[in-house]
Amino acid sequence: MPKSSAQQQHAPLDSAAVLAWYDRHARTLPWRTAPADRARGVRPDPYRVWLSEIMLQQTTVAAVGKFYARFLMLWPTVAALAAAPLEAVLVEWAGLGYYARARNLHACAGAVVERFGGVFPTTSTELLTLPGVGPYTAAAIASIAFDEPIAVVDGNVDRVLARYLALPVPVREEKDLIRARVQAAVPARAGDFAQALMDLGATICTPRVANCLLCPLHDGCTGRRLDPLAYPVKAEKPERPTRYGHAFVLLDADGDVFLRTRAEKGLLAQMTEPPVSAWLNEALPPDFPVDATWRHHGQVVHVFTHFRLELEIWSATIPDPALLTDGWWTDPAELNAEALPTVFRKALAMAGLA
């Protein structure tokens, strides 16, 4: 039986060529120790590496920059972050999305302080014991901060390897093969190699453009000889369902807005919200939380990872703020200090408040 492309022999990744390219073309990123500095003996700060890796999960480099700078200004060390109130961390995280990351970030900082004396463990095995640190993040920190010879495979690296190997199936079906190929090539400069492959995917071997003539893996790339843009083979995406709900923006006579904290578990847990209905699979009429003259402002559409939300926005001024006891009243001018996820900032903006 003939071998598939994934099973055929391919040239090993040329780590020396990749590192030579990286030394000339490495991106300048606020959390990165440049290769020239690494060559002079400057070591990456594992706190900064960890912070950036958590922020970059499901988020773009462009979106992370201002949040990263703000966190470092407020909490320059893991001990400072561990000592911060969770509410303060959630406020600063608002807008980055995937808010479980913020809760895990705070818990992880506490664990590093309590279990490791404020010093990050140096191996991926130990890092995996920390809250919110999965196999990829553990490998990235161990490699970049401590040069552990371990494969670091993110979405950019998946794409580079899918093209290099001309994988005939979606990446998710050959994760072990990709990891093995990268692992076999990891050199002594493991951290720089990991970041070099990420940079290749971000700048040369991008989703819509393959600049093969500029790529240090040009000679050994099977996809380049076929059609690089045919890879990675796309996996079928499940249909994203739509859910429906209502958001109720309540004002008092002074124009303050009523907010509350979401439940400790579930989507957007412990973040701040105006009162909202359940999000259901069918659109139902609103069940208003208090008797008042309600005004309909329109609909906010927000796309989460697994579903699309259509949220109807209502507002009302109530004469007796004491009717509401499960939250607090906030001056609209102070809304930036609240831990409001993007979907609720949209809702308040539609009601004319944010």
LINSUL-V979373 format. One record per run of one state. SS is the DSSP state (H for helix, E for strand, C for the rest). FROM is the first residue (numbers start at 0). TO is the last residue. Records with the same first field share a line. If there is no record, write none. Layout:
SS=FROM-TO, FROM-TO
//
This chain:
C=0-13, 25-33, 39-44, 56-59, 74-76, 83-84, 93-98, 116-122, 127-133, 146-153, 165-169, 173-173, 185-188, 205-208, 210-210, 214-220, 225-226, 230-239, 251-255, 261-270, 273-273, 276-278, 280-293, 303-305, 317-319, 323-326, 330-330, 337-338, 340-340, 350-353
H=14-24, 34-38, 45-55, 60-73, 77-82, 85-92, 99-115, 123-126, 134-145, 154-164, 170-172, 174-184, 189-203, 211-213, 221-224, 227-229, 320-322, 331-336, 341-349
E=204-204, 209-209, 240-250, 256-260, 271-272, 274-275, 279-279, 294-302, 306-316, 327-329, 339-339
//
